[in-house]
Amino acid sequence: MTQAEKIIILKQMLDDSGDTDEVLSAYLNLAEQKILNRMYPFKEDYTGLTVPDRYLMMQLNIAVYLLNKRGAEGEIQHIENGIHRNYGASDVPDGMLKDIVPFSQAIR
């Protein structure tokens, strides 16, 4: 799936948020880095690596999550008109990344 196709799907998932393609692309790249960090925990350089096809929807979901949390990063508590929000961290929840299988190889 190309970056342009991902942006189209992301726009549909966000129901026309009004963000530019550049902003959406930046959040897709952030989501890609989160996935690659989990897949390759001991790798320092991700040059040439991309998100495998089986994690593409996860990349889109993480990007939507990050976009929707803008302005409320790390919020600990917010109560307004019966709505309660608590965030313990500004990062992607582990529950969103739990299905990623880390890559490893034996030391020779």
C-alpha positions as CSV (number, residue, x, y, z in Angstrom):
1,M,0.0,0.0,0.0
2,T,1.4,3.4,-1.0
3,Q,1.6,6.4,1.3
4,A,-1.0,8.1,-0.8
5,E,-3.4,5.2,-0.4
6,K,-2.8,5.2,3.4
7,I,-3.6,9.0,3.5
8,I,-6.9,8.4,1.7
9,I,-7.9,5.7,4.2
10,L,-6.7,7.8,7.1
11,K,-8.9,10.7,5.9
12,Q,-11.9,8.4,5.7
13,M,-11.1,7.1,9.3
14,L,-10.9,10.7,10.6
15,D,-14.1,11.8,8.8
16,D,-12.4,14.8,7.1
17,S,-10.5,16.3,9.9
18,G,-9.1,19.1,7.7
19,D,-5.5,18.1,8.2
20,T,-3.1,18.4,5.2
21,D,-1.6,15.4,3.5
22,E,1.8,16.5,5.0
23,V,0.4,16.3,8.6
24,L,-1.3,12.9,7.9
25,S,1.9,11.6,6.4
26,A,3.9,12.8,9.4
27,Y,1.6,10.9,11.8
28,L,1.8,7.8,9.5
29,N,5.6,8.0,9.8
30,L,5.3,8.3,13.6
31,A,3.1,5.2,13.7
32,E,5.5,3.4,11.4
33,Q,8.4,4.2,13.8
34,K,6.3,2.8,16.8
35,I,5.8,-0.4,15.0
36,L,9.4,-0.8,13.8
37,N,10.6,0.0,17.3
38,R,8.5,-2.9,18.7
39,M,9.5,-5.2,15.8
40,Y,13.2,-4.6,16.0
41,P,13.9,-3.7,19.7
42,F,17.7,-3.9,19.3
43,K,18.1,-2.3,15.9
44,E,19.3,1.3,15.8
45,D,18.8,2.2,12.1
46,Y,15.5,1.5,10.3
47,T,16.7,2.6,6.9
48,G,15.1,0.5,4.2
49,L,12.6,-1.1,6.5
50,T,8.9,-0.7,6.1
51,V,5.8,-1.9,8.0
52,P,4.8,-5.4,6.9
53,D,1.5,-5.7,5.2
54,R,0.0,-7.5,8.2
55,Y,0.6,-4.4,10.3
56,L,-0.8,-1.8,7.9
57,M,-4.1,-1.4,9.6
58,M,-2.4,-1.2,12.9
59,Q,-0.3,1.7,11.5
60,L,-3.5,3.5,10.4
61,N,-5.1,2.9,13.8
62,I,-2.1,4.2,15.7
63,A,-2.0,7.3,13.4
64,V,-5.7,7.9,14.2
65,Y,-5.0,7.5,17.9
66,L,-2.1,9.9,17.8
67,L,-4.1,12.5,15.7
68,N,-7.1,12.3,18.0
69,K,-4.9,12.8,21.1
70,R,-3.3,16.0,19.9
71,G,-3.4,18.8,22.5
72,A,-4.1,16.3,25.3
73,E,-0.7,14.5,25.4
74,G,0.0,13.2,28.8
75,E,-3.2,14.6,30.3
76,I,-3.6,13.1,33.8
77,Q,-7.2,14.1,34.5
78,H,-9.8,16.2,32.8
79,I,-13.4,16.4,34.0
80,E,-16.0,18.5,32.1
81,N,-19.8,18.1,31.9
82,G,-19.6,14.5,33.1
83,I,-16.8,13.5,30.7
84,H,-13.7,12.1,32.5
85,R,-10.4,11.7,30.7
86,N,-7.2,10.2,32.3
87,Y,-4.0,9.6,30.5
88,G,-0.9,8.1,32.2
89,A,1.4,8.6,29.3
90,S,1.5,10.4,26.0
91,D,2.7,7.4,24.1
92,V,0.8,4.7,22.2
93,P,-0.8,2.2,24.7
94,D,0.9,-1.2,24.9
95,G,-2.5,-2.8,24.0
96,M,-2.3,-1.3,20.5
97,L,1.2,-2.9,20.0
98,K,0.7,-6.2,21.8
99,D,0.2,-8.2,18.6
100,I,3.5,-7.2,17.0
101,V,6.0,-10.1,17.0
102,P,9.5,-8.9,17.7
103,F,12.2,-9.9,15.2
104,S,15.3,-11.6,16.6
105,Q,18.1,-13.7,15.4
106,A,20.7,-15.9,17.0
107,I,24.2,-14.6,17.8
108,R,26.8,-16.4,15.7
